[in-house]
Amino acid sequence: MESSSELAWFRGEVFRSLVRPRSFAKSLAHEHFGLAGVLIVVGAGIAFSLTVDALVLTTKGISPAGFAARLIFESLLLGARLAVSASVVALVILLGARITQQSDLTLDQSFNAVAFASSALLVMPLAALVAVFEPTLLLLAGVVIAAIGLRVLAGLALNLRAILPLPATVLALLLATATGWLVLGDQVSRVRMTAYAIAPQLAPTLAVAPAQGKRYDFPGGSLTVPDEWAYSVRGVPGEIAHFETANATLNVAISRAEDLATMDSFADLIARGERLGFSARSNERSVERINGVVAVDDRADGTYDGRHIAIRQFAILVRTSGIALQFRFFDPPDLDAQFAQAAAIAATWQFRAPPP
């Protein structure tokens, strides 16, 4: 009977945190939740992982049913990781409150404020299920999931305000957001790339005049390259074309991406060979649309065996078929001009969708 009443209490608190967040926040200062906060944040991590992975597969036209065991396993890992991350965020909030001496906040209160704010993530898989069974509603599902993310931030703000004075609440919210971004940066990036897959129009268009020259047709697309770039096929695995000038090279590389890979992870994977031995002084990444297709644009400046090298890569992933334009410039006298030339060539890329 006791366990039954505890379960009823737990369900009631979860429900209250979802539908009556202000009332729930007021109870944080005097209510002791025990392990309930841990269970909430683990469940939220599981729900979040299942949602994102299901959407990644759905945007590629792949049914998540065939990946059920893997999705469940990875969701359990993320649930545990989110619990640890929530503890880190709670500790940072506590330290911030102690340093500013604005509250008698306890670690238990800080953790539960973070944990129960994440309870909104528990309903996130429902939106993913809608997209899985009706892919035409993928954009709507994305909007709902974005709204749930905002609800998490609103819940966190309410919870912190209930246990901290206003100046400390603002500081704690900033610390929580920054810490969460750092410890879960890979998941933030994964969500961002999934958003681009759902709504490509979110990415800005690559704003550059297309290069003039000779057009080359390849499996999956075509590319126009200025005449001074000499063309060859070297027979390197995964490379379908090679171009070079006296101080630059361009490799056109193709690869099949892993089913659960997002655009950024594919870009990292296909760049490994090109960056082997390369020591970067600076790295930049942006996302743009090239003729309607989303591309990950990486720019790096550094050295290779003591020689000044600059690299720019445009990686495109459609379903599980990926291609990359990999530029390498040797001792570039004007880095901006070299990168602009790479962008002009990339702007001519006409991508043909792979067969289903």
Steps between C-alpha positions, in 0.01 A plus 500: 500500500786735587674446165170560324452831680858604421447422133179704501685787667778478240253505209320792658819704540607433142156599374503813716842604372364469145159667526537720809864610487452807722333298775770235477782757510365644828532158665871464420610700802335269756431170322750211507484296180766238572576281196207640305717768342752241384227285345355804322827612344594145393157457342533837330836397352352175371205684343725762345735241348216292355342811349812635330611161366151424368492835321848449352384171349165638389662791312694239304191296419612215729262331742624516863343157569804320361725682748290449814765315704772752416275800565402364841861425597624844396206669672593331828855629463378853435259475794789420732711772342224758538472415869872563545473819294208621713713442809780708351258780408345489849844521661597798283175675597566428869855635481379811320240561773758444777759729340248783461360427850146562379332183622506207743447266205574130559635254245179295525289804412732596216497150351122462520452840338704380202363145497131583509545773238597219262169317562356662186738281298300195609225583250740572214486146349130552425592766245759268347242221471274730299785563253593132482148389407424805285825643352309785337456642851876506564515880501210522745672248726814714487305809606341311792840372613644853485210619716574224751862616514383854581269354765802337666679838520183667634461228763861541606455875536186453712665238721810711560296813571307311768814423698725797413470879504466662157868601445615151597233344277632685194856395581396139569305479174800625303732257680258210444464577128874540446589188698233294326630618162853393593423157643238412237650685204493195275127451562434869435681467168304184419171681560616793288593278206170313528321835484679581174400160362135568588499862379790573260376858463642570847849498345611817317585478131870496410529860380766494229509526122546152344834428335535491121682222319452143386214288627574149625229238553534247780275235656252702702572844359709742297763763575641793303872564553717780352723394211825545695406208725641182339265199524605142573370174646759350734321179594500589870219312683207732561635769267315553172701799372813700574583853387815698558683824425855604586402577859167326565317169474134401497381148575144395429434220750194282550401276787200316638411636841386293795119497529491703822766747387413868478660748260760621748615150600525406131708814434736409785536142379571573134753772594722268704719391212543854371596627844743222588819668624341845471537731802227764502549845649140593435180312417165638389178321409180632347200355320378629164276399214658430163237496227235397751706229674639551852879478530738511797775753424827450692795740481837439665836676494814332628813309412607164363864402559575865571343625176209745500184316387139614483207259461139559402248218474137497390323181611152403382295211635171392343351198677806273529687620190766761565745700296770750592693764309838514672720800418860529616707815444879503537670814638195716415602867453139617553295256707170681449546500123583129498197414710283719276621307196408173671153635579452611138579150374277341765214729393494324161429160655174352375406212727279223366314308768613137537253225421283390794 
